[in-house]
Amino acid sequence: MWNFTWRSLHITDITNASRTMLFDIHERRWDDELLDAFDIPRNMLPEVRRSSEVYGTTQGSVFAADVPLASIAGDQHAALLSIAYQSLDVLQAMEADSGTPISQLRVDGGACANDLLMQFQANVLGVDVVCPRVIETTALGAAYLEKLAVGYGKDVDELKAQWQLERRFAPQMPASEVASCLEGWKRAVNTAKAWAYV
């Protein structure tokens, strides 16, 4: 935004601000206690705005015409092998909190282009893993946010209807083998915890 607006807009959105670990997601503001602890001046941080709204237009010579700037969305990556195990941990916590079992997992991003990883994910979760036709969902989501903000989209339901299935991975690994893999994961996590406190 800073570059697109020729240094007139110093803003970000909640998804990016939260990745700094300096943003209070409950209060939706920069955390004063953390800023003090790390000696970070509040005035150097961007204003935090919604992910979908019209912030302004491009300025200067970036484009031939002024283009509305109407979405910001963050992306994130993780080590491939641990994705499957970490996803299991998160989904089990979600099931415990909600009391609702997970019937399938919809995935996106560059990692879902790896068929081996997706099959392993289905194996350890014990549910189908579903890949969309467009895997770069962060970029697509940013485009959808822009579309809604400038009035080209009717509503979120219209955008949901555009999702299309590309591939589906069903669990195939025997339960005993899954249990062995999960035991190895738990040992690795416990070892890392013990090492951290040495």
One Martini backbone bead per residue (centre of mass of N, CA, C, O) as a GRO file, in nm:
protein
  198
    1MET     BB    1   0.057   0.064  -0.019
    2TRP     BB    2   0.293   0.256  -0.002
    3ASN     BB    3   0.374   0.225  -0.307
    4PHE     BB    4   0.096   0.258  -0.456
    5THR     BB    5   0.058   0.559  -0.292
    6TRP     BB    6   0.316   0.722  -0.268
    7ARG     BB    7   0.337   0.739   0.057
    8SER     BB    8   0.021   0.781   0.187
    9LEU     BB    9  -0.017   0.469   0.287
   10HIS     BB   10   0.001   0.332   0.628
   11ILE     BB   11  -0.108   0.004   0.593
   12THR     BB   12  -0.306  -0.270   0.725
   13ASP     BB   13  -0.410  -0.582   0.838
   14ILE     BB   14  -0.496  -0.825   1.057
   15THR     BB   15  -0.343  -1.066   0.927
   16ASN     BB   16  -0.065  -0.917   0.934
   17ALA     BB   17  -0.049  -0.805   1.223
   18SER     BB   18  -0.066  -1.085   1.371
   19ARG     BB   19   0.222  -1.191   1.264
   20THR     BB   20   0.395  -1.005   1.467
   21MET     BB   21   0.287  -1.039   1.777
   22LEU     BB   22   0.171  -0.717   1.841
   23PHE     BB   23  -0.136  -0.802   1.814
   24ASP     BB   24  -0.459  -0.757   1.939
   25ILE     BB   25  -0.725  -0.959   1.843
   26HIS     BB   26  -0.944  -0.865   2.052
   27GLU     BB   27  -0.895  -0.540   2.036
   28ARG     BB   28  -0.774  -0.442   1.766
   29ARG     BB   29  -0.461  -0.374   1.853
   30TRP     BB   30  -0.188  -0.259   1.957
   31ASP     BB   31   0.037  -0.374   2.200
   32ASP     BB   32   0.165  -0.187   2.448
   33GLU     BB   33   0.332  -0.390   2.613
   34LEU     BB   34   0.501  -0.499   2.372
   35LEU     BB   35   0.612  -0.233   2.269
   36ASP     BB   36   0.766  -0.170   2.529
   37ALA     BB   37   0.938  -0.433   2.550
   38PHE     BB   38   1.062  -0.365   2.237
   39ASP     BB   39   1.085  -0.064   2.169
   40ILE     BB   40   0.817   0.032   1.994
   41PRO     BB   41   0.696   0.268   1.808
   42ARG     BB   42   0.376   0.333   1.723
   43ASN     BB   43   0.429   0.545   1.476
   44MET     BB   44   0.568   0.308   1.286
   45LEU     BB   45   0.299   0.181   1.258
   46PRO     BB   46   0.040   0.069   1.103
   47GLU     BB   47  -0.265   0.093   1.013
   48VAL     BB   48  -0.552  -0.092   1.102
   49ARG     BB   49  -0.753  -0.273   0.879
   50ARG     BB   50  -0.957  -0.406   0.686
   51SER     BB   51  -0.954  -0.648   0.428
   52SER     BB   52  -1.236  -0.503   0.315
   53GLU     BB   53  -1.175  -0.200   0.148
   54VAL     BB   54  -1.156   0.128   0.051
   55TYR     BB   55  -0.847   0.304   0.070
   56GLY     BB   56  -0.788   0.376  -0.241
   57THR     BB   57  -0.545   0.477  -0.482
   58THR     BB   58  -0.341   0.484  -0.713
   59GLN     BB   59  -0.016   0.644  -0.746
   60GLY     BB   60   0.142   0.779  -0.990
   61SER     BB   61   0.331   0.533  -1.207
   62VAL     BB   62   0.217   0.242  -1.174
   63PHE     BB   63  -0.032   0.325  -1.345
   64ALA     BB   64  -0.222   0.467  -1.593
   65ALA     BB   65  -0.445   0.435  -1.374
   66ASP     BB   66  -0.662   0.458  -1.128
   67VAL     BB   67  -0.666   0.210  -0.870
   68PRO     BB   68  -0.834   0.034  -0.660
   69LEU     BB   69  -0.783  -0.021  -0.308
   70ALA     BB   70  -0.955  -0.326  -0.148
   71SER     BB   71  -0.716  -0.531  -0.039
   72ILE     BB   72  -0.595  -0.743   0.238
   73ALA     BB   73  -0.370  -1.036   0.261
   74GLY     BB   74  -0.236  -1.302   0.426
   75ASP     BB   75   0.045  -1.526   0.443
   76GLN     BB   76   0.157  -1.879   0.497
   77HIS     BB   77   0.418  -2.105   0.619
   78ALA     BB   78   0.537  -2.459   0.635
   79ALA     BB   79   0.659  -2.741   0.714
   80LEU     BB   80   0.556  -3.018   0.551
   81LEU     BB   81   0.547  -3.261   0.751
   82SER     BB   82   0.410  -3.098   0.997
   83ILE     BB   83   0.135  -3.025   0.883
   84ALA     BB   84  -0.026  -3.285   0.934
   85TYR     BB   85   0.013  -3.292   1.245
   86GLN     BB   86  -0.083  -3.005   1.315
   87SER     BB   87  -0.364  -3.038   1.195
   88LEU     BB   88  -0.453  -3.256   1.386
   89ASP     BB   89  -0.427  -3.097   1.648
   90VAL     BB   90  -0.625  -2.871   1.569
   91LEU     BB   91  -0.876  -3.048   1.498
   92GLN     BB   92  -0.902  -3.182   1.776
   93ALA     BB   93  -0.950  -2.917   1.927
   94MET     BB   94  -1.203  -2.833   1.769
   95GLU     BB   95  -1.374  -3.081   1.839
   96ALA     BB   96  -1.365  -3.043   2.147
   97ASP     BB   97  -1.492  -2.752   2.152
   98SER     BB   98  -1.755  -2.815   1.954
   99GLY     BB   99  -1.857  -3.128   1.922
  100THR     BB  100  -1.756  -3.156   1.615
  101PRO     BB  101  -1.698  -3.346   1.359
  102ILE     BB  102  -1.473  -3.405   1.105
  103SER     BB  103  -1.540  -3.490   0.758
  104GLN     BB  104  -1.343  -3.271   0.624
  105LEU     BB  105  -1.060  -3.127   0.430
  106ARG     BB  106  -0.988  -2.812   0.322
  107VAL     BB  107  -0.747  -2.703   0.089
  108ASP     BB  108  -0.450  -2.488   0.034
  109GLY     BB  109  -0.199  -2.399  -0.149
  110GLY     BB  110   0.110  -2.516  -0.233
  111ALA     BB  111   0.097  -2.788  -0.068
  112CYS     BB  112  -0.153  -2.917  -0.240
  113ALA     BB  113   0.042  -3.009  -0.486
  114ASN     BB  114   0.116  -3.244  -0.285
  115ASP     BB  115   0.009  -3.561  -0.298
  116LEU     BB  116   0.163  -3.700  -0.067
  117LEU     BB  117   0.073  -3.504   0.157
  118MET     BB  118  -0.236  -3.534   0.117
  119GLN     BB  119  -0.246  -3.837   0.175
  120PHE     BB  120  -0.122  -3.820   0.458
  121GLN     BB  121  -0.335  -3.636   0.576
  122ALA     BB  122  -0.569  -3.836   0.542
  123ASN     BB  123  -0.449  -4.065   0.709
  124VAL     BB  124  -0.418  -3.911   0.993
  125LEU     BB  125  -0.722  -3.804   1.003
  126GLY     BB  126  -0.952  -3.998   0.861
  127VAL     BB  127  -1.013  -3.802   0.615
  128ASP     BB  128  -1.094  -3.617   0.368
  129VAL     BB  129  -0.905  -3.448   0.114
  130VAL     BB  130  -0.966  -3.122  -0.037
  131CYS     BB  131  -0.910  -2.989  -0.361
  132PRO     BB  132  -0.887  -2.716  -0.546
  133ARG     BB  133  -0.852  -2.568  -0.846
  134VAL     BB  134  -0.772  -2.317  -0.672
  135ILE     BB  135  -0.486  -2.291  -0.460
  136GLU     BB  136  -0.457  -1.966  -0.447
  137THR     BB  137  -0.651  -1.842  -0.205
  138THR     BB  138  -0.527  -1.578  -0.116
  139ALA     BB  139  -0.543  -1.433  -0.387
  140LEU     BB  140  -0.843  -1.487  -0.435
  141GLY     BB  141  -0.943  -1.352  -0.175
  142ALA     BB  142  -0.838  -1.070  -0.242
  143ALA     BB  143  -1.014  -1.041  -0.496
  144TYR     BB  144  -1.287  -1.075  -0.351
  145LEU     BB  145  -1.260  -0.837  -0.158
  146GLU     BB  146  -1.242  -0.629  -0.380
  147LYS     BB  147  -1.512  -0.692  -0.518
  148LEU     BB  148  -1.691  -0.624  -0.273
  149ALA     BB  149  -1.587  -0.331  -0.212
  150VAL     BB  150  -1.666  -0.224  -0.523
  151GLY     BB  151  -1.948  -0.391  -0.613
  152TYR     BB  152  -1.925  -0.670  -0.797
  153GLY     BB  153  -2.041  -0.826  -0.563
  154LYS     BB  154  -2.304  -0.947  -0.394
  155ASP     BB  155  -2.190  -1.201  -0.214
  156VAL     BB  156  -2.058  -1.464  -0.044
  157ASP     BB  157  -2.231  -1.690  -0.175
  158GLU     BB  158  -2.136  -1.637  -0.464
  159LEU     BB  159  -1.838  -1.711  -0.405
  160LYS     BB  160  -1.877  -2.001  -0.297
  161ALA     BB  161  -1.996  -2.114  -0.576
  162GLN     BB  162  -1.695  -2.108  -0.720
  163TRP     BB  163  -1.614  -2.360  -0.601
  164GLN     BB  164  -1.378  -2.625  -0.705
  165LEU     BB  165  -1.307  -2.945  -0.770
  166GLU     BB  166  -1.007  -3.148  -0.815
  167ARG     BB  167  -0.925  -3.324  -0.544
  168ARG     BB  168  -0.937  -3.650  -0.370
  169PHE     BB  169  -0.845  -3.779  -0.039
  170ALA     BB  170  -0.833  -4.093   0.097
  171PRO     BB  171  -0.798  -4.306   0.332
  172GLN     BB  172  -0.527  -4.586   0.342
  173MET     BB  173  -0.402  -4.633   0.607
  174PRO     BB  174  -0.340  -4.824   0.849
  175ALA     BB  175  -0.403  -4.789   1.180
  176SER     BB  176  -0.127  -4.894   1.287
  177GLU     BB  177   0.047  -4.694   1.120
  178VAL     BB  178  -0.073  -4.435   1.225
  179ALA     BB  179  -0.003  -4.482   1.524
  180SER     BB  180   0.304  -4.486   1.478
  181CYS     BB  181   0.331  -4.199   1.364
  182LEU     BB  182   0.205  -4.051   1.613
  183GLU     BB  183   0.412  -4.147   1.817
  184GLY     BB  184   0.653  -4.008   1.681
  185TRP     BB  185   0.542  -3.719   1.708
  186LYS     BB  186   0.517  -3.711   2.017
  187ARG     BB  187   0.815  -3.761   2.074
  188ALA     BB  188   0.922  -3.510   1.926
  189VAL     BB  189   0.771  -3.300   2.096
  190ASN     BB  190   0.877  -3.387   2.377
  191THR     BB  191   1.175  -3.346   2.308
  192ALA     BB  192   1.155  -3.044   2.242
  193LYS     BB  193   1.055  -2.959   2.520
  194ALA     BB  194   1.293  -3.066   2.684
  195TRP     BB  195   1.513  -2.900   2.535
  196ALA     BB  196   1.395  -2.612   2.601
  197TYR     BB  197   1.442  -2.673   2.937
  198VAL     BB  198   1.768  -2.711   2.966
   0.00000   0.00000   0.00000
